[in-house]
Amino acid sequence: MPSATVSKFDYQVRDRTGKMITGQLEADSQAAVASKLASMGYAPIRITQVDEKGLNTEIRIPGLSDRVGLKDLAIFSRQFATMINSGLALIRSLSILHDQTENKKLAETIDDIRNRVESGASLSSAMAEHEKVFPKLYRAMVKAGETAGMLDQVLIRVAVMLEADVKLRSKIKSAMTYPTIVFFMAIALSTVMLIFIVPVFDGMFQDLGGELPWLTKMLVKASNFVTSWKGVVTYVVVPVSAWFGYKRIRANPRGRYALDVMKLRVPVFGPLFHKIALTRFARNLSTLLAAGVPILQALEITAETVNNGPIGDAVKDVQESVRQGESMNRPLSQHDIFPPMVVQMIAVGEETGNVDGMLGKISDFYDTEIESTTESLTALMEPLMIAVIGGIVGGMVIALYMPMFKIFELIGS
């Protein structure tokens, strides 16, 4: 008997709270999809088969499908929480997630976790076998959720945290993308002019003779260098060497710390990097404490996941202070990287017994600040980058046309 053809179906459903959810499942019929969605506690609204011919054919880029990103983890966490909250068994939920997860690496990981859980392992210990997929912060929160019997609530907190981190990274990219693109465009335009346009004018100048202006001489020398083997080597070797040098420095703890300090002191972008580090510190620590992770462990994990050396050192000082029975705000006040407002709000949180709530407010405040800063930087960078490109290209054009007046004199004579 021939096996049924498995197809992909896009679906639109409502969960038990009335929230609209969309996604995709693989099944042999629409009825099978509807049955599976019903078993997940959803009310199907629309189920349509995906046409995989032509432009809709799946295109896989090697390497990308084997990487589990923050967005994949966020979707996994939210769906997992919804299933558990709907009363589905843990193994059943993992089976459904394995079937509908599009990321190949994550699907394989979920399958292995399901097998380990079926063999008697806890969810957090099964996830611990996949450190590259589930970071330490994630595993600690899942373990706390298992211990407290509130796994669904903790997974929702994880999903919210990851979604906020994805949004934060998107803001960073929006601030950095425009100047980066313009920078490479300026290099490309300059290179094209030096390789193809300047040599034509140089030959014309040599045929006519005469003394060239100093600006034109510099441009001709630059063109000769770029078109020589030294220039080719420089264009290839310097960027590659700089990249590998950066990676090597980042791999060294001291080098990484030095780069973190430099990032905070970079003109224009330094304040943005500072706010990003502060919001990541506040969000990670707030989420861990709210999930029930012990404060010493939460501080240790935050120091490792904040991705900023100076703030990581400050958090370690806080951990030592708390271990000795002291407050959190005192060691923070001794580090200039923490603004007085942050220290004061944490002090108020300690006095009122609501540290995680205050940290959440700090995170929300700096999220707003980051959004405002990125918008300001984008508005500032657009005319600035246009002026840079105009200056480079315009300067080269002026350098080429300055000898024209001398050429007309030579032709006239």
Phi and psi in degrees as a GROMACS rama.xvg file:
@    title "Ramachandran Plot"
@    xaxis  label "Phi"
@    yaxis  label "Psi"
@TYPE xy
-66.7359  145.341  PRO-2
-76.7477  149.661  SER-3
-68.489  144.789  ALA-4
-78.4233  128.45  THR-5
-90.965  128.439  VAL-6
-123.833  165.456  SER-7
-97.8506  141.931  LYS-8
-131.25  128.531  PHE-9
-83.0978  138.021  ASP-10
-131.353  154.611  TYR-11
-131.011  122.284  GLN-12
-135.919  169.779  VAL-13
-119.594  137.932  ARG-14
-86.4586  -171.791  ASP-15
-70.6984  -16.8275  ARG-16
-91.9291  -1.68393  THR-17
91.0323  1.91652  GLY-18
-74.673  136.547  LYS-19
-79.5497  131.989  MET-20
-131.618  138.095  ILE-21
-121.45  156.266  THR-22
-176.669  -165.044  GLY-23
-143.98  140.214  GLN-24
-133.344  156.656  LEU-25
-106.757  131.114  GLU-26
-160.896  173.923  ALA-27
-92.0997  -8.14578  ASP-28
-162.818  164.428  SER-29
-65.4719  -34.2371  GLN-30
-63.0825  -38.491  ALA-31
-66.2321  -38.0332  ALA-32
-65.1061  -44.673  VAL-33
-60.6868  -40.5099  ALA-34
-65.5633  -42.2841  SER-35
-66.0435  -40.6944  LYS-36
-66.0381  -38.277  LEU-37
-63.9985  -38.6067  ALA-38
-67.9688  -20.7799  SER-39
-86.7273  -2.31157  MET-40
89.4643  17.5559  GLY-41
-103.154  154.856  TYR-42
-106.436  105.385  ALA-43
-62.4203  136.928  PRO-44
-112.399  -44.7191  ILE-45
-145.541  132.763  ARG-46
-132.511  117.821  ILE-47
-129.226  141.999  THR-48
-78.4877  139.114  GLN-49
-84.366  128.412  VAL-50
-81.6299  109.972  ASP-51
-92.8163  11.6784  GLU-52
-91.9624  161.266  LYS-53
62.4889  -128.412  GLY-54
-71.6311  -18.0498  LEU-55
-87.4423  0.0366396  ASN-56
-63.6923  135.31  THR-57
-67.54  130.855  GLU-58
-111.867  120.673  ILE-59
-106.15  126.102  ARG-60
-96.9556  122.843  ILE-61
-54.0413  133.668  PRO-62
96.5479  -38.9422  GLY-63
-71.7893  -37.5335  LEU-64
-72.9162  -13.3439  SER-65
-94.9034  6.58015  ASP-66
-112.143  131.165  ARG-67
-99.9035  113.434  VAL-68
-92.4115  174.545  GLY-69
-62.5098  -36.5853  LEU-70
-65.2111  -39.4566  LYS-71
-61.6887  -44.2546  ASP-72
-65.4261  -37.3908  LEU-73
-64.604  -45.5633  ALA-74
-63.6992  -44.5214  ILE-75
-57.9055  -46.4016  PHE-76
-64.3818  -43.8668  SER-77
-67.0694  -43.14  ARG-78
-65.8807  -40.6097  GLN-79
-60.5506  -45.3169  PHE-80
-62.9861  -41.1161  ALA-81
-63.3557  -41.5757  THR-82
-66.0044  -44.8371  MET-83
-65.1715  -40.952  ILE-84
-65.3627  -26.7747  ASN-85
-80.6735  -4.88821  SER-86
99.3917  5.28912  GLY-87
-72.939  145.372  LEU-88
-67.265  155.479  ALA-89
-59.3674  -47.5804  LEU-90
-66.4338  -39.5332  ILE-91
-63.116  -41.4298  ARG-92
-62.7139  -43.758  SER-93
-63.7571  -36.8069  LEU-94
-63.7257  -44.2908  SER-95
-65.3781  -43.0319  ILE-96
-62.5369  -37.95  LEU-97
-62.4942  -39.8436  HIS-98
-71.0639  -34.2282  ASP-99
-103.088  -4.30904  GLN-100
-75.7985  126.113  THR-101
-82.3356  -28.8489  GLU-102
-69.8692  118.986  ASN-103
-61.9293  -44.4266  LYS-104
-63.5728  -43.6512  LYS-105
-66.7746  -38.3387  LEU-106
-62.2831  -42.9887  ALA-107
-64.0753  -39.2006  GLU-108
-65.0077  -44.4392  THR-109
-61.4333  -39.4585  ILE-110
-62.8757  -42.3202  ASP-111
-66.2704  -40.5068  ASP-112
-62.5321  -42.0896  ILE-113
-60.4247  -43.7433  ARG-114
-63.4492  -38.6968  ASN-115
-68.954  -39.8048  ARG-116
-65.1564  -39.6117  VAL-117
-62.8268  -28.3302  GLU-118
-83.548  -0.422603  SER-119
109.341  0.477405  GLY-120
-79.7033  154.381  ALA-121
-77.1481  161.592  SER-122
-62.8861  -43.5085  LEU-123
-66.2782  -39.3494  SER-124
-69.4663  -33.002  SER-125
-67.5575  -39.2476  ALA-126
-68.9686  -28.8485  MET-127
-63.0754  -20.2594  ALA-128
-77.225  -5.62178  GLU-129
-128.76  65.6731  HIS-130
-64.5349  -29.8633  GLU-131
-73.1129  -22.5365  LYS-132
-93.3687  -47.6074  VAL-133
-108.97  108.184  PHE-134
-65.4792  167.326  PRO-135
-58.8723  -40.0493  LYS-136
-59.8995  -43.8422  LEU-137
-62.238  -47.1045  TYR-138
-65.5779  -38.3478  ARG-139
-63.7102  -40.138  ALA-140
-69.2564  -39.4371  MET-141
-63.3598  -40.9514  VAL-142
-62.8635  -41.8228  LYS-143
-64.5467  -39.0277  ALA-144
-65.2774  -39.2072  GLY-145
-64.0118  -44.2975  GLU-146
-63.9394  -40.4147  THR-147
-86.496  -6.40596  ALA-148
71.2839  28.0106  GLY-149
-132.468  48.6812  MET-150
-60.939  -40.7166  LEU-151
-63.004  -41.875  ASP-152
-66.7263  -39.6385  GLN-153
-66.3419  -40.1101  VAL-154
-64.5869  -35.1193  LEU-155
-63.9429  -42.4511  ILE-156
-61.5681  -40.9616  ARG-157
-61.8799  -45.0621  VAL-158
-61.3324  -44.0998  ALA-159
-61.9319  -42.8733  VAL-160
-63.2825  -45.3503  MET-161
-66.7733  -39.9874  LEU-162
-63.6912  -38.0735  GLU-163
-65.619  -37.4842  ALA-164
-68.1871  -38.9864  ASP-165
-62.1255  -43.463  VAL-166
-63.7096  -39.507  LYS-167
-62.3138  -45.9764  LEU-168
-63.9768  -34.0171  ARG-169
-64.6781  -38.9662  SER-170
-64.384  -40.5192  LYS-171
-62.7368  -44.7047  ILE-172
-62.3062  -39.9573  LYS-173
-63.7158  -32.2339  SER-174
-77.0053  -30.3582  ALA-175
-95.7535  -22.215  MET-176
-64.6729  -48.4647  THR-177
-60.6476  -53.156  TYR-178
-63.1011  -32.0463  PRO-179
-65.8632  -45.9949  THR-180
-62.7769  -45.0166  ILE-181
-64.6257  -37.8009  VAL-182
-60.4403  -47.1939  PHE-183
-69.887  -32.1714  PHE-184
-65.1908  -40.6226  MET-185
-62.5371  -42.5214  ALA-186
-63.7086  -43.1488  ILE-187
-64.4308  -46.0619  ALA-188
-63.0224  -43.4353  LEU-189
-62.4577  -42.0266  SER-190
-64.0913  -43.1064  THR-191
-61.042  -44.2973  VAL-192
-65.6399  -40.304  MET-193
-68.4605  -33.6372  LEU-194
-84.3517  -40.9493  ILE-195
-108.28  -31.6108  PHE-196
-96.8903  -48.4621  ILE-197
-59.4859  -43.1835  VAL-198
-58.0892  -32.9934  PRO-199
-64.0385  -46.6615  VAL-200
-67.3339  -34.685  PHE-201
-62.3432  -43.5391  ASP-202
-62.6123  -37.9695  GLY-203
-65.4722  -41.8526  MET-204
-64.8113  -39.9331  PHE-205
-67.7147  -37.4505  GLN-206
-65.6531  -35.9626  ASP-207
-86.7576  -19.6439  LEU-208
75.1554  -173.707  GLY-209
98.481  162.405  GLY-210
-87.1616  128.802  GLU-211
-87.6254  148.654  LEU-212
-62.0344  154.946  PRO-213
-61.8337  -33.9793  TRP-214
-66.961  -39.3776  LEU-215
-68.2291  -38.2527  THR-216
-60.7576  -42.6824  LYS-217
-63.0282  -39.5053  MET-218
-66.9535  -40.3063  LEU-219
-65.5778  -41.4589  VAL-220
-62.0783  -40.6571  LYS-221
-63.7693  -39.2576  ALA-222
-65.2128  -42.1749  SER-223
-64.2605  -36.892  ASN-224
-68.1237  -44.8901  PHE-225
-64.1501  -36.8991  VAL-226
-83.8444  -3.89792  THR-227
-89.3897  170.664  SER-228
-67.073  -30.0447  TRP-229
-63.9273  -40.3391  LYS-230
-65.8892  -41.7336  GLY-231
-61.4583  -44.8822  VAL-232
-62.4692  -41.0135  VAL-233
-63.3299  -43.656  THR-234
-64.1137  -30.1772  TYR-235
-93.6866  -49.4033  VAL-236
-70.0501  -44.0961  VAL-237
-61.0643  -51.9309  VAL-238
-61.7984  -41.9358  PRO-239
-65.172  -43.7179  VAL-240
-63.6227  -40.5612  SER-241
-63.402  -39.8321  ALA-242
-65.7677  -49.0438  TRP-243
-67.07  -33.7391  PHE-244
-64.0789  -41.5771  GLY-245
-62.2384  -44.3718  TYR-246
-63.2288  -38.1187  LYS-247
-68.2028  -40.2005  ARG-248
-64.4983  -42.258  ILE-249
-63.752  -28.9129  ARG-250
-74.5278  -18.2052  ALA-251
-94.8933  129.057  ASN-252
-54.8322  -43.6321  PRO-253
-66.3913  -41.6204  ARG-254
-64.2116  -40.6839  GLY-255
-63.5133  -40.9606  ARG-256
-62.7391  -43.4192  TYR-257
-62.647  -40.3723  ALA-258
-65.3721  -38.9175  LEU-259
-62.284  -40.9235  ASP-260
-65.205  -42.202  VAL-261
-63.0463  -39.8565  MET-262
-59.4962  -38.5505  LYS-263
-71.9207  -18.9855  LEU-264
-102.797  0.17799  ARG-265
-65.5572  131.949  VAL-266
-59.5935  145.946  PRO-267
70.7875  -56.9915  VAL-268
-87.0631  -15.6536  PHE-269
-55.6184  -49.8077  GLY-270
-59.1866  -34.502  PRO-271
-65.517  -46.1756  LEU-272
-61.5225  -35.3779  PHE-273
-63.4737  -46.7105  HIS-274
-65.9557  -36.2749  LYS-275
-63.5175  -43.7527  ILE-276
-63.8081  -40.3682  ALA-277
-67.2531  -42.5921  LEU-278
-68.8711  -33.6668  THR-279
-68.4761  -40.2724  ARG-280
-59.8323  -50.6975  PHE-281
-65.3285  -42.4321  ALA-282
-67.8272  -45.1344  ARG-283
-62.6027  -47.4433  ASN-284
-67.3682  -39.7339  LEU-285
-62.3981  -44.5887  SER-286
-65.8241  -41.4789  THR-287
-64.2074  -45.6049  LEU-288
-66.3523  -41.1612  LEU-289
-65.813  -27.5589  ALA-290
-80.944  -7.38805  ALA-291
96.0439  11.3708  GLY-292
-71.001  133.132  VAL-293
-53.5678  143.37  PRO-294
-61.5351  -38.6758  ILE-295
-65.2739  -41.5211  LEU-296
-68.7764  -38.0591  GLN-297
-63.0916  -41.2632  ALA-298
-66.5203  -38.8166  LEU-299
-63.5754  -45.0521  GLU-300
-67.0805  -39.3685  ILE-301
-63.1252  -41.561  THR-302
-60.53  -32.7455  ALA-303
-83.4379  -25.5583  GLU-304
-107.075  -1.62138  THR-305
-75.022  -17.4001  VAL-306
60.4531  36.0992  ASN-307
-151.273  119.81  ASN-308
-58.1482  -53.1375  GLY-309
-59.4536  -41.7258  PRO-310
-70.1245  -36.611  ILE-311
-60.7195  -41.9277  GLY-312
-63.4405  -40.4495  ASP-313
-64.0628  -39.8958  ALA-314
-66.4282  -35.7697  VAL-315
-64.5891  -37.0512  LYS-316
-63.6583  -39.8114  ASP-317
-62.9285  -42.1267  VAL-318
-59.6208  -43.8206  GLN-319
-66.0204  -37.8858  GLU-320
-64.4606  -43.9153  SER-321
-66.7799  -37.542  VAL-322
-60.3702  -31.6459  ARG-323
-89.559  6.91792  GLN-324
85.8807  14.3283  GLY-325
-98.4623  -177.232  GLU-326
-83.2345  170.302  SER-327
-85.8436  -33.0822  MET-328
-75.0612  -26.4722  ASN-329
-62.0172  -52.5134  ARG-330
-65.9957  -30.6775  PRO-331
-65.0758  -36.5876  LEU-332
-66.0015  -16.844  SER-333
-88.0208  -1.77441  GLN-334
-113.18  120.038  HIS-335
-64.2232  -19.2385  ASP-336
-68.2062  -19.3784  ILE-337
-97.7359  117.053  PHE-338
-62.8674  153.724  PRO-339
-55.6059  -34.5346  PRO-340
-60.3799  -41.5143  MET-341
-65.1865  -45.6395  VAL-342
-61.8204  -42.9183  VAL-343
-66.6183  -39.9735  GLN-344
-67.2542  -38.4007  MET-345
-66.0785  -37.8057  ILE-346
-62.319  -42.3337  ALA-347
-64.0573  -40.2018  VAL-348
-61.8879  -38.5423  GLY-349
-67.1028  -38.9045  GLU-350
-68.7525  -34.1962  GLU-351
-95.5965  -3.34229  THR-352
71.7431  27.6513  GLY-353
-132.295  53.9347  ASN-354
-64.0607  -44.423  VAL-355
-62.7957  -37.5863  ASP-356
-65.4437  -42.696  GLY-357
-66.2035  -39.5079  MET-358
-63.387  -37.1491  LEU-359
-63.0401  -39.5405  GLY-360
-66.9936  -37.476  LYS-361
-62.2188  -44.3227  ILE-362
-61.4548  -44.3229  SER-363
-62.8529  -40.2962  ASP-364
-61.1807  -47.4897  PHE-365
-74.1463  -25.3527  TYR-366
-60.4024  -45.012  ASP-367
-63.7809  -40.8562  THR-368
-63.4881  -40.5686  GLU-369
-64.5768  -42.3499  ILE-370
-61.9019  -43.5608  GLU-371
-65.5194  -40.8751  SER-372
-66.1455  -42.372  THR-373
-64.9235  -38.3983  THR-374
-65.1973  -41.428  GLU-375
-65.4804  -41.7909  SER-376
-64.928  -41.1506  LEU-377
-62.5932  -44.5435  THR-378
-63.9972  -33.7766  ALA-379
-75.9576  -38.797  LEU-380
-73.0441  -33.0523  MET-381
-57.3845  -57.2777  GLU-382
-67.6963  -30.9165  PRO-383
-66.4011  -45.1969  LEU-384
-67.924  -36.2949  MET-385
-62.9738  -40.5691  ILE-386
-65.0344  -36.9654  ALA-387
-64.0485  -49.3271  VAL-388
-62.7425  -43.9973  ILE-389
-61.1478  -38.7763  GLY-390
-65.7843  -43.3949  GLY-391
-66.3503  -53.505  ILE-392
-66.7608  -43.176  VAL-393
-63.3597  -40.1882  GLY-394
-62.2554  -39.2158  GLY-395
-68.4734  -39.123  MET-396
-65.2225  -42.8768  VAL-397
-61.6958  -41.6497  ILE-398
-62.9056  -31.9801  ALA-399
-77.5924  -32.2236  LEU-400
-92.1674  -13.384  TYR-401
-58.544  -40.9534  MET-402
-72.5916  -10.8758  PRO-403
-59.1956  -38.5657  MET-404
-61.9989  -37.6092  PHE-405
-69.2626  -36.1123  LYS-406
-63.5733  -42.3807  ILE-407
-62.1937  -36.4984  PHE-408
-65.1305  -42.4215  GLU-409
-66.1119  -40.1402  LEU-410
-65.5393  -39.3943  ILE-411
-67.3335  -31.5084  GLY-412
